[in-house]
Amino acid sequence: MAFIRHLQSLKLSPFISQLLRFQKKPPVGLYNLHVISLKEELEFPRRLPKELRYALQKDPSLINRIERIFKSGKAIGIRTIEKTPERVLNAINNIAILSQHQTIITWLPRLLLTQTRPVFLPYDHERSEKSGVDLDEEVAVILAHRLDFKKFILVDDGNLGATEVDNKLIGELNEAISPIILRHVTSRMIFDNADTRTATGQAIIKALLLVGPITHVLELYTRGFGKLVAASTDDVLAETAELFALRGSGFTWKQLIVRSRLLIPVFALATYGAFQVDHLIDKGDLSWAGFLFGVTSVALSLTTAVQSIRMYEQCVNDLVKEGKLSLPNNFRHWIVAVKQDFTNPARLGLFIGGILSPIISMTVFAWFPQFVHNGWILAMLGTAETVTAGTVVILARRLNALKFQLDVNRFLREQVREHRRGGEE
């Protein structure tokens, strides 16, 4: 462990520095503002932001009060924070590591939705105080920001000053949309907490750009070694990313070293399998050759995925034993562990890529036999899981925003149905 601390103190290349840091720099300016300033805009409800539509459908009398703000030379805006503030992420991380056995989903959704505080034992407070952390203060930080992610604000370009009437209106608008905001905040915080731990993976994906030319040269002059490089490099680097991600999640080096013992024989078997691919190709078993190549390129990652879930299952067991979590049976323990592990979109992507990689490689080898010795193609197949992980991360960010829009649409439809039922009565 002293060796790792020594490495972190050195001036390293950008790639190695990425590997050894566990936190991103605080984000700056990660929000946007949608301003509504004209009375005419209110005449076309479908063009208004859905948050404002929801508030106006809930209380139509707000329209006249908003128009009076416009006449006074002011406007209203909807401010959206696009990334959880670093102080909030630190608070979530501190609570998870110091008291909740590295888990997030077992307590954060309840805290945000119902303000149910996580259970802290005397030992948790003692441990956190030694680390200079006040758990109650961390909870207060999270709660203080729970409604900040989407909120109405007064836009006063003319510096006319906010009146008591203005502030009351803004407060009522924010109160009106609070039901739809809380669900968005919950998914936003969980996603950002997981995303913060994937910076290492981004550096590793960049490093994989070197795999293509190296594999191509090796396959040209030393047949078989190119396949070994293509199959093993991505897997080893992905495993390295996972190692540092788990360390950033609060697991100790001792836990990770114990977990890594199984990886040595798995890597040995994967290496042996990679050398057997050419033998299967020479026999004409192209489908099996492709399948074996795909398996050897993800052996470490799939083993790591299973081990990570097992580690989180043990964390869930500890929470139940300490009375911090109530679950009906052991099967639910595993369900929570899987959900916790896959809150990280990169891990979910690596798992999906690990499942798909043998199928993709088998298909390419069988349908395009002319490429079985092409280093560039082999490198692409070997990095399929990493590419899938990157794609899942990008899609997860967009799907998170889409989920909020779908939730708002659902609330709007429910409002319309309630109004119709009220009119019929």
RAVEN-V212120 format. One line per field, one symbol per residue. psi: psi as a letter, one per 40 degrees, with the letter a starting at -180 (. if undefined). Layout:
psi=???
//
This chain:
psi=ddddddddeihiiddddddeieiiihihfgiihhhheidddeegdeeiidddddddddgdeddddddddddeeiiiihhhhehhiddddddddddddedffeideedddddddefhiihhidddddddddefhhddddddddddedeedhiiihhgdefdhhidddddddddddddedddddddddddddddddddeedddddddddededddddddddddghdddddddddddddddddddddddddeeiidddddddeddddddddddddddeeddddddeegdddddddddddeedddddddddddddddddddddddeeehhididdddddddddddedhdddddddddddddddddddddddgdeeeehddddddddeddddddddddddddddddddddddddddddddddddddddd.
//
